[in-house]
Amino acid sequence: MPAPSRRDFLAAAAAVASGGIRPRLARAADSPTPVPARAVTRGPKHHFFGYYDKTPWDKTGRYLLANEVGFIDRQPTPGEALTVGMVDLKDGDRYVPFDTTTAWGWQQGTMLQWLGSAADREVIYNSTADGKSVSIVRDVHSGKTRTLPLPVYGLDPAGTQAVTLDFSRLHRLRPGYGYQGVPERFADETAPDGLGIWHMDLATGKNALVVTLKQLAGYKPDGRFAGALHWVNHLTFNPSGTRFVFLHRWRVTEKAFTTRLFSAKPDGSDLRLHLDDGMVSHFDWRDDHTLLAWARTKKDGLKFYLVDTDGGDPKPAFADVTDRDGHCSYSPDRKWVLNDTYPDKGDFRHLMLLKVASGRRFDLNKFHSPPALTGPFRCDLHPRWDRTGTKLCVDSAHEPTRQVYVLDAAEVVGS
């Protein structure tokens, strides 16, 4: 892809978009030479990794996980399989498939990720067996596998425990994130006591329902809950695995939903409500007690906030350099935040780095987003870090096919 000029970036940064989620970057950024993006997968089939909250690189940096599929312009039908595999970056970017699964969605793939306990050889991903959702742990080099009784959503960094949810309910209430093909339980109930968040031991498969939808709907309820269907999403452990954060969501109509931000200990105890003004989107843990989250508060409106999970009011962050939602994640050394935007008026998604110490923004590149790819099968960049904090990875469909791209940001993060 041709590298955009500095003028392109400054023009995009100065453009003021009207309404919706289109970005208006609040202040002109520090714009070094644009960082080129190299495709590490190729057509004719399409490839993507999934979400922004995990790294596709293995511990050695040689292999990069990616899903493969033959279409990009519609939702999968029940039973329609996707291939899971990895790219060998030291063998001509050769794609190495190792399984297929019908448990997948466009926004988060099949939760394919390296296990922290063996990140040089073992991966985990969701699948279906005997009409139920499960997860598979696979040694990508030997082919040895074992099956766990539940699918996974969020894993602790050590790879010892997972929290998860009902992907069938998630599919119905937030298309693009859940899975088709497994019958939904309690579909007629607004907040069933039998659904919610499960905790699972990844060594034994032992699991328990630790937070229920009924429990959440009964936690400081108000008039917003009238006639609403409840669900959970975006379960994420803190760095030490001692707490996890999640979104409690509910909808009354098909077109809108409302959100609260909670955290809890892995066993579901010490449940805490952190944000309750109706809108919380993307977030990442800065440390064991602090989140960076895009949210709305009655005091300061929509922006990024630092949220202390031990208490205290949320504090605005990076408000001078960006005022639109993005998929944010901290670098391994926590000195940088990687972020992106939704499409602007020209249908470009922007990739940026935010320097924690100074609050400066560095624009890296921009990617055209085909307007036809929208809704559940849109192609967000979902930027991810490598394990060294110098390389970045995005999914993009700016060329004829949807592929995975790598950018070398070493010069920027070294500045």
C-alpha positions as CSV (number, residue, x, y, z in Angstrom):
1,M,0.0,0.0,0.0
2,P,1.4,3.4,-0.9
3,A,2.5,5.4,2.2
4,P,0.3,8.5,2.7
5,S,2.1,11.8,2.9
6,R,2.4,14.0,5.9
7,R,0.0,16.4,4.2
8,D,-2.6,13.5,4.1
9,F,-2.3,13.0,7.8
10,L,-2.5,16.7,8.7
11,A,-5.5,17.1,6.5
12,A,-7.2,14.1,8.0
13,A,-6.4,15.4,11.5
14,A,-7.9,18.8,10.7
15,A,-11.1,17.5,9.2
16,V,-14.1,17.8,11.4
17,A,-16.6,15.0,10.9
18,S,-20.3,15.4,11.6
19,G,-22.0,13.2,14.1
20,G,-22.0,9.4,14.7
21,I,-18.8,7.7,15.4
22,R,-16.7,9.4,12.7
23,P,-13.4,10.7,14.2
24,R,-12.4,14.2,14.7
25,L,-8.8,14.2,16.0
26,A,-8.8,17.0,18.5
27,R,-5.3,18.4,17.9
28,A,-2.7,18.2,15.1
29,A,-0.5,15.2,15.9
30,D,3.3,14.7,15.8
31,S,3.5,13.0,12.4
32,P,6.8,11.4,11.6
33,T,7.3,9.6,8.3
34,P,4.2,7.4,7.9
35,V,4.9,3.8,9.0
36,P,4.3,1.4,6.1
37,A,2.0,-1.6,6.5
38,R,3.2,-5.0,5.1
39,A,0.6,-7.7,4.3
40,V,1.7,-11.0,5.9
41,T,-1.3,-12.9,4.5
42,R,-2.5,-13.0,0.9
43,G,-5.5,-13.8,-1.2
44,P,-7.5,-15.2,-2.8
45,K,-8.8,-16.2,0.6
46,H,-9.4,-13.7,3.3
47,H,-7.5,-13.6,6.7
48,F,-8.0,-11.8,10.0
49,F,-7.0,-12.3,13.6
50,G,-9.8,-10.7,15.6
51,Y,-9.8,-8.4,18.6
52,Y,-7.4,-5.9,19.9
53,D,-6.9,-7.2,23.4
54,K,-4.4,-10.0,22.7
55,T,-1.3,-10.5,20.7
56,P,-1.2,-12.9,17.7
57,W,2.6,-13.3,17.9
58,D,4.1,-16.3,19.7
59,K,6.8,-16.0,22.3
60,T,9.6,-16.4,19.7
61,G,8.2,-13.8,17.3
62,R,8.3,-16.2,14.4
63,Y,4.6,-17.2,14.2
64,L,1.6,-15.0,13.9
65,L,-1.9,-16.4,14.4
66,A,-4.6,-15.8,11.7
67,N,-8.0,-17.1,10.7
68,E,-8.8,-17.9,7.0
69,V,-12.2,-17.8,5.3
70,G,-13.5,-17.6,1.7
71,F,-15.9,-14.6,2.0
72,I,-16.1,-11.3,3.9
73,D,-19.4,-9.6,2.9
74,R,-21.9,-11.4,5.0
75,Q,-22.5,-13.2,8.3
76,P,-21.6,-16.9,8.5
77,T,-24.4,-19.4,8.3
78,P,-24.9,-22.0,11.0
79,G,-22.3,-24.7,10.6
80,E,-20.1,-22.7,8.2
81,A,-16.5,-23.3,9.1
82,L,-13.4,-21.1,9.4
83,T,-9.8,-22.2,9.3
84,V,-7.5,-21.5,12.2
85,G,-3.8,-21.3,11.6
86,M,-0.6,-19.3,11.8
87,V,1.8,-17.4,9.5
88,D,5.4,-18.4,9.5
89,L,7.1,-15.0,9.3
90,K,10.5,-16.6,8.7
91,D,9.4,-18.8,5.8
92,G,8.0,-16.3,3.3
93,D,4.9,-15.6,5.4
94,R,3.7,-19.1,4.7
95,Y,0.2,-19.8,6.1
96,V,0.1,-23.0,8.2
97,P,-3.5,-24.2,8.8
98,F,-4.1,-26.5,11.8
99,D,-7.9,-26.9,12.3
100,T,-11.3,-25.7,11.3
101,T,-14.1,-24.5,13.6
102,T,-17.7,-23.4,13.3
103,A,-17.5,-21.3,16.5
104,W,-16.5,-17.9,15.2
105,G,-17.6,-14.3,14.5
106,W,-16.2,-11.5,12.5
107,Q,-15.3,-9.2,15.4
108,Q,-13.4,-11.6,17.7
109,G,-12.8,-14.6,15.5
110,T,-12.8,-17.7,17.5
111,M,-10.8,-16.3,20.4
112,L,-7.7,-17.9,18.9
113,Q,-4.7,-17.0,21.1
114,W,-1.4,-18.3,22.6
115,L,-1.6,-19.8,26.1
116,G,0.5,-17.7,28.4
117,S,1.8,-20.9,30.1
118,A,3.3,-22.2,26.8
119,A,3.3,-19.2,24.4
120,D,5.9,-20.8,22.2
121,R,3.8,-23.8,21.2
122,E,0.2,-24.0,22.6
123,V,-2.9,-22.1,21.4
124,I,-6.5,-22.1,22.5
125,Y,-9.6,-21.5,20.4
126,N,-13.3,-22.2,20.5
127,S,-15.1,-25.0,18.7
128,T,-18.2,-27.1,18.8
129,A,-18.6,-30.7,19.8
130,D,-21.7,-32.8,20.2
131,G,-23.9,-29.7,19.8
132,K,-22.1,-27.8,22.5
133,S,-19.6,-25.0,22.6
134,V,-16.2,-26.1,23.8
135,S,-12.5,-24.9,23.5
136,I,-9.5,-26.7,22.1
137,V,-5.9,-26.5,23.4
138,R,-3.5,-27.4,20.6
139,D,0.2,-27.8,20.4
140,V,0.8,-26.3,17.0
141,H,4.0,-28.2,16.4
142,S,3.1,-31.7,17.6
143,G,-0.6,-31.5,16.8
144,K,-1.6,-32.8,20.2
145,T,-4.9,-31.5,21.5
146,R,-7.2,-31.6,24.5
147,T,-10.8,-30.3,24.8
148,L,-12.2,-28.2,27.6
149,P,-15.9,-28.3,28.4
150,L,-16.6,-24.6,27.9
151,P,-15.6,-22.0,25.2
152,V,-13.2,-19.3,26.4
153,Y,-13.6,-15.5,26.3
154,G,-10.9,-13.9,28.5
155,L,-7.7,-15.6,29.7
156,D,-5.4,-14.5,32.4
157,P,-1.8,-13.6,31.1
158,A,-0.4,-16.7,32.8
159,G,-2.8,-19.0,30.8
160,T,-4.1,-20.8,33.9
161,Q,-7.7,-19.6,34.1
162,A,-10.5,-18.2,31.8
163,V,-13.8,-16.4,32.2
164,T,-16.5,-16.9,29.6
165,L,-20.1,-16.4,28.6
166,D,-22.9,-17.7,26.5
167,F,-21.9,-17.1,22.8
168,S,-25.4,-18.0,21.5
169,R,-27.1,-15.3,23.5
170,L,-24.3,-12.9,22.6
171,H,-24.8,-13.7,18.9
172,R,-28.5,-12.8,19.1
173,L,-28.1,-9.6,21.1
174,R,-24.8,-8.3,19.6
175,P,-24.3,-9.8,16.2
176,G,-20.8,-10.3,15.0
177,Y,-19.4,-11.3,18.4
178,G,-21.2,-14.5,19.2
179,Y,-21.7,-17.8,17.4
180,Q,-24.5,-19.5,15.5
181,G,-25.3,-23.2,15.5
182,V,-25.7,-24.0,19.2
183,P,-29.3,-23.6,20.5
184,E,-29.7,-20.6,22.8
185,R,-30.9,-21.5,26.3
186,F,-33.3,-19.3,28.3
187,A,-33.9,-17.2,25.2
188,D,-37.3,-16.1,26.5
189,E,-35.9,-14.8,29.8
190,T,-34.7,-11.2,30.1
191,A,-32.1,-11.9,32.8
192,P,-31.8,-15.7,33.4
193,D,-30.3,-17.0,36.6
194,G,-28.7,-19.8,34.5
195,L,-26.6,-17.5,32.3
196,G,-23.9,-15.0,33.0
197,I,-20.1,-15.4,33.5
198,W,-18.4,-18.7,34.1
199,H,-14.9,-19.2,35.5
200,M,-12.9,-22.2,34.2
201,D,-9.6,-23.8,35.3
202,L,-7.6,-24.3,32.1
203,A,-5.7,-27.3,33.4
204,T,-8.6,-29.3,34.6
205,G,-11.7,-27.8,32.9
206,K,-13.4,-27.4,36.3
207,N,-15.8,-24.5,36.0
208,A,-18.6,-22.6,37.8
209,L,-21.1,-19.9,37.0
210,V,-19.8,-17.0,39.2
211,V,-21.9,-14.0,38.1
212,T,-25.5,-14.4,36.8
213,L,-27.5,-12.1,34.5
214,K,-30.2,-12.1,37.2
215,Q,-27.7,-10.9,39.7
216,L,-26.6,-8.0,37.4
217,A,-30.1,-7.0,36.6
218,G,-30.8,-6.8,40.3
219,Y,-27.7,-4.8,41.1
220,K,-28.8,-1.2,41.6
221,P,-31.7,-1.5,39.2
222,D,-33.5,1.5,37.8
223,G,-36.1,2.5,35.2
224,R,-33.6,1.9,32.3
225,F,-34.1,-1.9,32.9
226,A,-37.8,-1.9,32.1
227,G,-38.5,-4.6,29.5
228,A,-34.8,-5.0,28.7
229,L,-32.8,-8.1,27.6
230,H,-29.5,-8.4,29.5
231,W,-26.1,-9.9,28.5
232,V,-22.4,-9.5,29.2
233,N,-19.4,-8.9,27.0
234,H,-15.7,-8.0,26.9
235,L,-14.4,-10.0,29.9
236,T,-10.8,-9.1,30.5
237,F,-8.3,-10.1,33.3
238,N,-6.0,-7.6,34.9
239,P,-2.2,-8.3,34.5
240,S,-1.9,-10.5,37.6
241,G,-5.1,-12.4,37.1
242,T,-6.6,-11.3,40.4
243,R,-9.6,-9.4,39.0
244,F,-11.5,-9.2,35.7
245,V,-13.5,-6.4,34.2
246,F,-16.6,-6.8,32.0
247,L,-19.5,-4.9,30.5
248,H,-23.1,-5.4,31.6
249,R,-25.3,-4.5,28.7
250,W,-29.1,-4.4,28.1
251,R,-31.3,-3.4,25.2
252,V,-35.0,-2.5,24.9
253,T,-35.0,-1.9,21.2
254,E,-33.1,-3.5,18.3
255,K,-31.1,-0.4,17.5
256,A,-29.7,0.7,20.9
257,F,-28.1,-0.8,24.0
258,T,-26.9,0.6,27.3
259,T,-23.8,-0.3,29.2
260,R,-22.3,-0.5,32.7
261,L,-18.7,-1.4,33.7
262,F,-18.1,-3.9,36.5
263,S,-15.1,-5.8,37.9
264,A,-14.9,-8.8,40.2
265,K,-12.5,-11.4,41.5
266,P,-12.2,-14.6,39.5
267,D,-14.7,-16.4,41.7
268,G,-17.3,-13.6,41.2
269,S,-16.9,-12.1,44.6
270,D,-16.2,-8.5,45.4
271,L,-18.4,-7.3,42.6
272,R,-17.8,-3.6,41.9
273,L,-19.7,-1.1,39.7
274,H,-17.3,1.5,38.2
275,L,-19.2,3.3,35.5
276,D,-23.0,3.7,35.3
277,D,-23.8,6.6,33.0
278,G,-24.9,4.4,30.2
279,M,-22.0,4.3,27.7
280,V,-18.8,2.3,28.0
281,S,-16.9,1.0,25.0
282,H,-13.3,-0.1,24.6
283,F,-10.8,-0.4,27.4
284,D,-7.5,-1.9,28.6
285,W,-5.8,-2.4,31.9
286,R,-2.9,0.0,32.6
287,D,-2.0,-2.0,35.8
288,D,-3.8,-4.2,38.3
289,H,-5.9,-1.4,39.6
290,T,-6.4,1.1,36.7
291,L,-8.3,1.0,33.4
292,L,-8.1,3.2,30.4
293,A,-11.7,3.2,29.0
294,W,-13.8,5.2,26.5
295,A,-16.9,6.1,28.3
296,R,-19.4,8.8,29.1
297,T,-19.7,10.5,32.5
298,K,-22.3,13.1,33.5
299,K,-19.5,15.4,34.6
300,D,-17.2,15.4,31.6
301,G,-19.0,13.7,28.7
302,L,-17.6,11.2,26.2
303,K,-13.8,10.7,26.2
304,F,-11.1,8.3,27.4
305,Y,-10.9,8.0,31.2
306,L,-8.6,6.5,33.7
307,V,-10.7,4.4,36.0
308,D,-9.4,3.4,39.5
309,T,-11.0,0.0,40.3
310,D,-10.3,0.6,44.0
311,G,-12.5,3.7,44.0
312,G,-12.5,7.4,43.2
313,D,-13.8,9.4,40.3
314,P,-12.7,8.6,36.7
315,K,-10.2,11.1,35.3
316,P,-10.1,12.2,31.7
317,A,-7.1,11.1,29.6
318,F,-5.8,12.1,26.1
319,A,-8.7,14.6,25.7
320,D,-6.5,17.1,23.9
321,V,-5.4,14.7,21.1
322,T,-8.4,12.5,20.4
323,D,-12.1,12.8,21.0
324,R,-13.5,9.7,19.4
325,D,-13.8,6.1,20.5
326,G,-11.0,3.6,19.5
327,H,-9.6,0.2,20.2
328,C,-7.0,1.1,22.9
329,S,-4.2,-1.0,24.3
330,Y,-1.1,-0.4,26.4
331,S,2.4,-1.4,25.1
332,P,4.1,-4.1,27.1
333,D,6.1,-1.4,29.0
334,R,3.0,0.7,29.5
335,K,4.7,3.8,28.0
336,W,2.4,3.9,24.9
337,V,-1.2,3.4,24.0
338,L,-2.0,2.0,20.6
339,N,-5.3,3.3,19.2
340,D,-7.4,3.5,16.1
341,T,-10.6,5.2,14.8
342,Y,-13.8,4.3,13.1
343,P,-14.1,5.5,9.5
344,D,-14.0,9.3,8.8
345,K,-15.9,11.1,6.0
346,G,-13.5,9.7,3.4
347,D,-14.0,6.1,4.8
348,F,-10.5,6.0,6.3
349,R,-9.6,4.4,9.6
350,H,-6.6,6.1,11.3
351,L,-3.9,4.3,13.4
352,M,-2.1,6.2,16.1
353,L,0.2,5.9,19.1
354,L,-0.4,8.0,22.3
355,K,2.6,8.7,24.5
356,V,1.6,8.2,28.1
357,A,4.2,10.5,29.7
358,S,3.6,13.6,27.4
359,G,0.0,12.9,26.1
360,R,1.3,13.5,22.5
361,R,-0.3,11.7,19.6
362,F,1.7,10.1,16.7
363,D,-0.2,9.3,13.6
364,L,1.1,6.1,11.9
365,N,-1.0,5.3,8.9
366,K,-4.6,5.3,7.6
367,F,-6.5,2.5,5.8
368,H,-9.5,2.8,3.5
369,S,-12.6,1.0,4.8
370,P,-15.0,-0.3,2.1
371,P,-18.4,1.1,3.0
372,A,-20.0,-2.2,2.0
373,L,-18.3,-3.9,4.9
374,T,-20.5,-2.7,7.7
375,G,-22.5,-3.8,10.7
376,P,-21.5,-7.3,12.0
377,F,-19.0,-8.0,9.2
378,R,-17.2,-4.6,9.3
379,C,-13.4,-4.7,9.3
380,D,-12.1,-2.7,12.2
381,L,-8.4,-2.4,12.4
382,H,-8.3,-3.9,16.0
383,P,-4.6,-3.0,16.4
384,R,-2.4,-5.3,18.4
385,W,1.1,-5.1,19.9
386,D,3.9,-7.7,19.5
387,R,5.6,-9.0,22.6
388,T,8.6,-6.6,22.2
389,G,6.4,-3.5,22.0
390,T,7.9,-2.5,18.6
391,K,5.7,-4.1,16.0
392,L,2.0,-3.7,15.4
393,C,-0.6,-5.8,13.6
394,V,-4.0,-4.8,12.1
395,D,-6.8,-6.3,10.0
396,S,-7.7,-4.3,7.0
397,A,-9.8,-4.6,3.8
398,H,-8.3,-1.6,1.9
399,E,-7.0,-3.9,-0.8
400,P,-9.2,-6.4,-2.8
401,T,-9.2,-8.9,0.1
402,R,-9.3,-8.7,3.8
403,Q,-5.8,-9.4,5.2
404,V,-3.4,-9.1,8.2
405,Y,-0.8,-6.3,8.1
406,V,2.3,-5.7,10.2
407,L,3.9,-2.3,10.9
408,D,7.3,-1.7,12.4
409,A,6.9,1.1,14.9
410,A,10.3,0.8,16.6
411,E,11.4,4.3,15.5
412,V,8.3,5.9,16.9
413,V,8.3,4.1,20.3
414,G,12.0,4.8,20.6
415,S,11.5,8.6,20.3
